[in-house]
Amino acid sequence: MHNRLAEFRHLAGISQENLATVTGVSVAYIRKIESNKSKTNVTINIAYKLAKYFNTDIETLFDLDLDKY
C-alpha cells in the first residue's frame, strides 16, 4: 500500500520521532510505514490517528487501492 505519510510529515515540519510520540506508535513503525517498500499493514486505528493529526482523511494519506476490489 502506497502512502503519503513522509510527504505530509515533511510539509508539517515534524520529525519521525515527534510524530511517533504524538500518535503513540514507535519510531520504527513510522519508518516502516514511510518506507513504502515493506508490506506493513497499518491498523485502522493508526491510520485514523495519522490522518487526524494531519487534518486529512485516510483515503488522502493512504492509497487503499479500492478500485482493485
PyMOL commands that place a pseudoatom at each C-alpha (Angstrom):
pseudoatom trace, name=CA, resn=MET, resi=1, chain=A, elem=C, hetatm=0, pos=[0.000, 0.000, 0.000]
pseudoatom trace, name=CA, resn=HIS, resi=2, chain=A, elem=C, hetatm=0, pos=[1.472, 3.304, -1.050]
pseudoatom trace, name=CA, resn=ASN, resi=3, chain=A, elem=C, hetatm=0, pos=[1.085, 6.232, 1.305]
pseudoatom trace, name=CA, resn=ARG, resi=4, chain=A, elem=C, hetatm=0, pos=[1.941, 9.898, 1.560]
pseudoatom trace, name=CA, resn=LEU, resi=5, chain=A, elem=C, hetatm=0, pos=[2.968, 9.907, 5.217]
pseudoatom trace, name=CA, resn=ALA, resi=6, chain=A, elem=C, hetatm=0, pos=[6.527, 11.133, 4.617]
pseudoatom trace, name=CA, resn=GLU, resi=7, chain=A, elem=C, hetatm=0, pos=[5.234, 13.906, 2.360]
pseudoatom trace, name=CA, resn=PHE, resi=8, chain=A, elem=C, hetatm=0, pos=[2.696, 15.089, 4.942]
pseudoatom trace, name=CA, resn=ARG, resi=9, chain=A, elem=C, hetatm=0, pos=[5.270, 14.836, 7.724]
pseudoatom trace, name=CA, resn=HIS, resi=10, chain=A, elem=C, hetatm=0, pos=[7.859, 16.883, 5.806]
pseudoatom trace, name=CA, resn=LEU, resi=11, chain=A, elem=C, hetatm=0, pos=[5.287, 19.555, 4.926]
pseudoatom trace, name=CA, resn=ALA, resi=12, chain=A, elem=C, hetatm=0, pos=[4.326, 19.794, 8.599]
pseudoatom trace, name=CA, resn=GLY, resi=13, chain=A, elem=C, hetatm=0, pos=[7.974, 20.039, 9.621]
pseudoatom trace, name=CA, resn=ILE, resi=14, chain=A, elem=C, hetatm=0, pos=[7.733, 17.229, 12.154]
pseudoatom trace, name=CA, resn=SER, resi=15, chain=A, elem=C, hetatm=0, pos=[10.311, 14.514, 12.733]
pseudoatom trace, name=CA, resn=GLN, resi=16, chain=A, elem=C, hetatm=0, pos=[9.564, 10.804, 12.733]
pseudoatom trace, name=CA, resn=GLU, resi=17, chain=A, elem=C, hetatm=0, pos=[10.323, 10.791, 16.452]
pseudoatom trace, name=CA, resn=ASN, resi=18, chain=A, elem=C, hetatm=0, pos=[7.844, 13.564, 17.229]
pseudoatom trace, name=CA, resn=LEU, resi=19, chain=A, elem=C, hetatm=0, pos=[5.172, 12.000, 15.042]
pseudoatom trace, name=CA, resn=ALA, resi=20, chain=A, elem=C, hetatm=0, pos=[5.644, 8.704, 16.839]
pseudoatom trace, name=CA, resn=THR, resi=21, chain=A, elem=C, hetatm=0, pos=[5.278, 10.432, 20.190]
pseudoatom trace, name=CA, resn=VAL, resi=22, chain=A, elem=C, hetatm=0, pos=[2.103, 12.357, 19.352]
pseudoatom trace, name=CA, resn=THR, resi=23, chain=A, elem=C, hetatm=0, pos=[0.430, 9.322, 17.762]
pseudoatom trace, name=CA, resn=GLY, resi=24, chain=A, elem=C, hetatm=0, pos=[1.562, 6.789, 20.342]
pseudoatom trace, name=CA, resn=VAL, resi=25, chain=A, elem=C, hetatm=0, pos=[3.399, 4.449, 17.983]
pseudoatom trace, name=CA, resn=SER, resi=26, chain=A, elem=C, hetatm=0, pos=[7.059, 3.521, 17.749]
pseudoatom trace, name=CA, resn=VAL, resi=27, chain=A, elem=C, hetatm=0, pos=[9.546, 5.334, 15.556]
pseudoatom trace, name=CA, resn=ALA, resi=28, chain=A, elem=C, hetatm=0, pos=[10.339, 2.001, 13.896]
pseudoatom trace, name=CA, resn=TYR, resi=29, chain=A, elem=C, hetatm=0, pos=[6.676, 1.643, 12.921]
pseudoatom trace, name=CA, resn=ILE, resi=30, chain=A, elem=C, hetatm=0, pos=[6.603, 5.143, 11.416]
pseudoatom trace, name=CA, resn=ARG, resi=31, chain=A, elem=C, hetatm=0, pos=[9.740, 4.294, 9.428]
pseudoatom trace, name=CA, resn=LYS, resi=32, chain=A, elem=C, hetatm=0, pos=[8.219, 1.045, 8.168]
pseudoatom trace, name=CA, resn=ILE, resi=33, chain=A, elem=C, hetatm=0, pos=[5.056, 2.823, 7.063]
pseudoatom trace, name=CA, resn=GLU, resi=34, chain=A, elem=C, hetatm=0, pos=[7.019, 5.550, 5.292]
pseudoatom trace, name=CA, resn=SER, resi=35, chain=A, elem=C, hetatm=0, pos=[9.341, 3.137, 3.504]
pseudoatom trace, name=CA, resn=ASN, resi=36, chain=A, elem=C, hetatm=0, pos=[6.549, 2.077, 1.107]
pseudoatom trace, name=CA, resn=LYS, resi=37, chain=A, elem=C, hetatm=0, pos=[8.782, -0.904, 0.334]
pseudoatom trace, name=CA, resn=SER, resi=38, chain=A, elem=C, hetatm=0, pos=[7.709, -3.084, 3.211]
pseudoatom trace, name=CA, resn=LYS, resi=39, chain=A, elem=C, hetatm=0, pos=[4.318, -4.723, 3.308]
pseudoatom trace, name=CA, resn=THR, resi=40, chain=A, elem=C, hetatm=0, pos=[3.381, -3.051, 6.573]
pseudoatom trace, name=CA, resn=ASN, resi=41, chain=A, elem=C, hetatm=0, pos=[-0.283, -3.390, 7.370]
pseudoatom trace, name=CA, resn=VAL, resi=42, chain=A, elem=C, hetatm=0, pos=[-1.446, -0.271, 9.130]
pseudoatom trace, name=CA, resn=THR, resi=43, chain=A, elem=C, hetatm=0, pos=[-4.321, -0.749, 11.528]
pseudoatom trace, name=CA, resn=ILE, resi=44, chain=A, elem=C, hetatm=0, pos=[-7.389, 1.401, 11.043]
pseudoatom trace, name=CA, resn=ASN, resi=45, chain=A, elem=C, hetatm=0, pos=[-6.756, 2.978, 14.446]
pseudoatom trace, name=CA, resn=ILE, resi=46, chain=A, elem=C, hetatm=0, pos=[-3.237, 4.085, 13.494]
pseudoatom trace, name=CA, resn=ALA, resi=47, chain=A, elem=C, hetatm=0, pos=[-4.371, 5.238, 10.045]
pseudoatom trace, name=CA, resn=TYR, resi=48, chain=A, elem=C, hetatm=0, pos=[-7.096, 7.306, 11.718]
pseudoatom trace, name=CA, resn=LYS, resi=49, chain=A, elem=C, hetatm=0, pos=[-4.660, 8.830, 14.237]
pseudoatom trace, name=CA, resn=LEU, resi=50, chain=A, elem=C, hetatm=0, pos=[-2.216, 9.773, 11.489]
pseudoatom trace, name=CA, resn=ALA, resi=51, chain=A, elem=C, hetatm=0, pos=[-4.914, 11.231, 9.236]
pseudoatom trace, name=CA, resn=LYS, resi=52, chain=A, elem=C, hetatm=0, pos=[-6.430, 13.155, 12.130]
pseudoatom trace, name=CA, resn=TYR, resi=53, chain=A, elem=C, hetatm=0, pos=[-3.042, 14.568, 13.124]
pseudoatom trace, name=CA, resn=PHE, resi=54, chain=A, elem=C, hetatm=0, pos=[-2.515, 15.897, 9.587]
pseudoatom trace, name=CA, resn=ASN, resi=55, chain=A, elem=C, hetatm=0, pos=[-6.122, 17.116, 9.349]
pseudoatom trace, name=CA, resn=THR, resi=56, chain=A, elem=C, hetatm=0, pos=[-6.867, 14.947, 6.335]
pseudoatom trace, name=CA, resn=ASP, resi=57, chain=A, elem=C, hetatm=0, pos=[-8.748, 11.752, 5.630]
pseudoatom trace, name=CA, resn=ILE, resi=58, chain=A, elem=C, hetatm=0, pos=[-7.402, 8.231, 5.478]
pseudoatom trace, name=CA, resn=GLU, resi=59, chain=A, elem=C, hetatm=0, pos=[-8.029, 8.000, 1.734]
pseudoatom trace, name=CA, resn=THR, resi=60, chain=A, elem=C, hetatm=0, pos=[-5.821, 11.023, 1.092]
pseudoatom trace, name=CA, resn=LEU, resi=61, chain=A, elem=C, hetatm=0, pos=[-2.999, 9.781, 3.304]
pseudoatom trace, name=CA, resn=PHE, resi=62, chain=A, elem=C, hetatm=0, pos=[-3.112, 6.151, 2.162]
pseudoatom trace, name=CA, resn=ASP, resi=63, chain=A, elem=C, hetatm=0, pos=[-3.701, 4.720, -1.305]
pseudoatom trace, name=CA, resn=LEU, resi=64, chain=A, elem=C, hetatm=0, pos=[-6.167, 1.996, -0.422]
pseudoatom trace, name=CA, resn=ASP, resi=65, chain=A, elem=C, hetatm=0, pos=[-6.404, 0.553, -3.961]
pseudoatom trace, name=CA, resn=LEU, resi=66, chain=A, elem=C, hetatm=0, pos=[-10.158, 0.213, -3.504]
pseudoatom trace, name=CA, resn=ASP, resi=67, chain=A, elem=C, hetatm=0, pos=[-10.686, 0.047, -7.266]
pseudoatom trace, name=CA, resn=LYS, resi=68, chain=A, elem=C, hetatm=0, pos=[-8.969, -3.349, -7.271]
pseudoatom trace, name=CA, resn=TYR, resi=69, chain=A, elem=C, hetatm=0, pos=[-11.748, -4.935, -5.241]
for i in range(1, 69): cmd.bond("trace and resi %d" % i, "trace and resi %d" % (i + 1))
show_as sticks, trace
zoom trace
